[in-house]
Amino acid sequence: MNRLLIVAIVLLFSVSCKKEIAKKVDVSNIEVVVSVDRFEQKFYESDETTLPSLKKEFPYLFPIQNDSIWLNKIKDKEERELYKKSQAVFGDFENEKAQIEDLFKHVKYEHPNFNPPKIITLITDLDYQNKIVYADSLLFVSLDMYLGKNSEVYQDFPVYLSQNFDKSQLIVDMASAISDRYFTADKSRKFLDMVIGAGKKMYMIDRYLPSISDARKIGYNETEYEWAMTNEAQIWKYFIEKKLLYSTDSGLYDRFIANAPFSKFYIDIDKESPGKIGIWMGWQIVRAYMNNNNVTLQQLLQTDAEEIFKKSKYKPKK
């Protein structure tokens, strides 16, 4: 009996390993160039004599204003403190460059026509809504939004936001910004369409960042992710019983998709739940679809939500 149990455990472990390996692809032979320009260093170390040449080098970062505005900004006490902290946290940026190279290789594997953007690092005075901006051939990174969740500069931010103001989250936000270039969810108001559209994007991040934990990918702490895993069947039961999947109630976006301190079931468990639980649920449906159907990432992105839902055979474990 003990021998049979050991064999079963070994077989189960082997299957789990194969599934994990299957998620990863060999990108070692893919060549990409990671170009990083430390604009924040050039800006905060410049003065009235070097500023004109800096403006010529980065014209897109200098709206037409009197130079005195920029010189005052360079000397601003609070901004210089953000600059100082960012240099302490990121140093020479070499660790991040290694992560970015791996990300770019995986993106190019999935999208052969991908041309790696030039990365511009800068300080944006805590502009949390634009932490990463992907524009044409440039990718702007606001270093002051990744100083560490416990940094005193974030004391006025709610915890559900500041918990992701950490440099470990930078690569995830980059992957998310790049995914927007290759997939845009339709404007359907149907809840199922919104959920699966968000799930497609999460699955793209799966493919771009196969070594990153699921919790980091969706921006949950470990407790929040464990809650989602433990309550998956109950969440799904709620969605079904309340007939939410085909609802076009605009309020469902704020309740279950938008970034928020918790999801809004309007029952006792609300404050125990993490926000954007609808995104997490859509992610599980899309994963089930990809596990049960032999399709490529590109085919997934072109498949409508209804077909994905039906062919996913999604059934959460009780």
ZINOR-V847333 format. One record per residue. N is the residue number from 0. RES is the residue in one small letter. PSI is psi as a letter, one per 30 degrees, with the letter a starting at -180 (none if undefined). Layout:
BEGIN
n = <N,N>
res = <RES,RES>
psi = <PSI,PSI>
END
This chain:
BEGIN
n = <0,1,2,3,4,5,6,7,8,9,10,11,12,13,14,15,16,17,18,19,20,21,22,23,24,25,26,27,28,29,30,31,32,33,34,35,36,37,38,39,40,41,42,43,44,45,46,47,48,49,50,51,52,53,54,55,56,57,58,59,60,61,62,63,64,65,66,67,68,69,70,71,72,73,74,75,76,77,78,79,80,81,82,83,84,85,86,87,88,89,90,91,92,93,94,95,96,97,98,99,100,101,102,103,104,105,106,107,108,109,110,111,112,113,114,115,116,117,118,119,120,121,122,123,124,125,126,127,128,129,130,131,132,133,134,135,136,137,138,139,140,141,142,143,144,145,146,147,148,149,150,151,152,153,154,155,156,157,158,159,160,161,162,163,164,165,166,167,168,169,170,171,172,173,174,175,176,177,178,179,180,181,182,183,184,185,186,187,188,189,190,191,192,193,194,195,196,197,198,199,200,201,202,203,204,205,206,207,208,209,210,211,212,213,214,215,216,217,218,219,220,221,222,223,224,225,226,227,228,229,230,231,232,233,234,235,236,237,238,239,240,241,242,243,244,245,246,247,248,249,250,251,252,253,254,255,256,257,258,259,260,261,262,263,264,265,266,267,268,269,270,271,272,273,274,275,276,277,278,279,280,281,282,283,284,285,286,287,288,289,290,291,292,293,294,295,296,297,298,299,300,301,302,303,304,305,306,307,308,309,310,311,312,313,314,315,316,317>
res = <m,n,r,l,l,i,v,a,i,v,l,l,f,s,v,s,c,k,k,e,i,a,k,k,v,d,v,s,n,i,e,v,v,v,s,v,d,r,f,e,q,k,f,y,e,s,d,e,t,t,l,p,s,l,k,k,e,f,p,y,l,f,p,i,q,n,d,s,i,w,l,n,k,i,k,d,k,e,e,r,e,l,y,k,k,s,q,a,v,f,g,d,f,e,n,e,k,a,q,i,e,d,l,f,k,h,v,k,y,e,h,p,n,f,n,p,p,k,i,i,t,l,i,t,d,l,d,y,q,n,k,i,v,y,a,d,s,l,l,f,v,s,l,d,m,y,l,g,k,n,s,e,v,y,q,d,f,p,v,y,l,s,q,n,f,d,k,s,q,l,i,v,d,m,a,s,a,i,s,d,r,y,f,t,a,d,k,s,r,k,f,l,d,m,v,i,g,a,g,k,k,m,y,m,i,d,r,y,l,p,s,i,s,d,a,r,k,i,g,y,n,e,t,e,y,e,w,a,m,t,n,e,a,q,i,w,k,y,f,i,e,k,k,l,l,y,s,t,d,s,g,l,y,d,r,f,i,a,n,a,p,f,s,k,f,y,i,d,i,d,k,e,s,p,g,k,i,g,i,w,m,g,w,q,i,v,r,a,y,m,n,n,n,n,v,t,l,q,q,l,l,q,t,d,a,e,e,i,f,k,k,s,k,y,k,p,k,k>
psi = <e,e,e,e,e,e,e,e,e,e,e,e,e,e,e,e,e,e,e,e,e,f,f,l,l,j,g,f,g,k,k,l,k,j,k,k,j,i,e,e,e,e,e,f,g,l,a,f,e,f,e,e,e,e,e,e,e,i,f,f,g,i,l,j,l,k,f,e,e,e,e,e,e,e,f,k,e,e,e,e,e,e,e,e,e,e,e,e,e,f,b,g,g,e,e,e,e,e,e,e,e,e,e,e,e,e,e,e,e,e,i,f,g,k,j,k,l,k,k,j,k,l,k,g,h,h,i,f,f,h,e,k,k,j,j,c,g,k,j,k,j,j,f,f,g,h,f,k,f,g,k,f,f,g,f,f,k,l,e,f,e,f,f,g,h,k,f,f,f,e,e,e,e,e,e,e,e,e,e,f,f,f,k,k,k,l,g,k,f,k,e,e,e,e,e,e,e,e,e,e,e,e,e,e,e,e,e,e,i,f,f,k,l,e,e,e,e,f,g,l,l,e,e,e,e,e,e,e,e,e,g,e,e,e,e,e,e,e,e,e,e,g,h,f,e,g,k,g,j,f,f,f,e,e,e,f,e,k,k,l,f,l,l,i,f,h,a,f,f,e,f,f,l,l,l,h,f,e,e,e,e,e,e,e,e,e,e,e,e,e,f,g,k,i,l,l,e,e,e,e,f,f,k,l,e,e,e,e,e,e,f,f,h,k,j,k,k,none>
END
